[in-house]
Amino acid sequence: MLGVAQLQALNISATGKPRSASTGPACDWSDDNGPSKMFLTLTLVTKGDGMAG
């Protein structure tokens, strides 16, 4: 869900790990031990009432 250029701009060397969330598909990037010291999660809300829910 994030491209190579986007990951490089954030200084994230980790590869995204897709998963299923209760609201829809999600992806996690865990680089908390790498150069960025970040953990990112992206969830696409495709189930239920969307953002209103």
Secondary structure in CASP SS format (residue, H / E / C, confidence):
PFRMAT SS
TARGET T0000
AUTHOR 0000-0000-0000
METHOD secondary structure of the structure
MODEL  1
M C 1.00
L C 1.00
G C 1.00
V H 1.00
A H 1.00
Q H 1.00
L H 1.00
Q H 1.00
A H 1.00
L C 1.00
N C 1.00
I C 1.00
S C 1.00
A C 1.00
T C 1.00
G C 1.00
K E 1.00
P E 1.00
R E 1.00
S E 1.00
A E 1.00
S C 1.00
T C 1.00
G E 1.00
P E 1.00
A E 1.00
C E 1.00
D E 1.00
W E 1.00
S E 1.00
D E 1.00
D C 1.00
N C 1.00
G C 1.00
P C 1.00
S C 1.00
K C 1.00
M E 1.00
F E 1.00
L E 1.00
T E 1.00
L E 1.00
T E 1.00
L C 1.00
V C 1.00
T C 1.00
K C 1.00
G C 1.00
D C 1.00
G H 1.00
M H 1.00
A H 1.00
G C 1.00
END
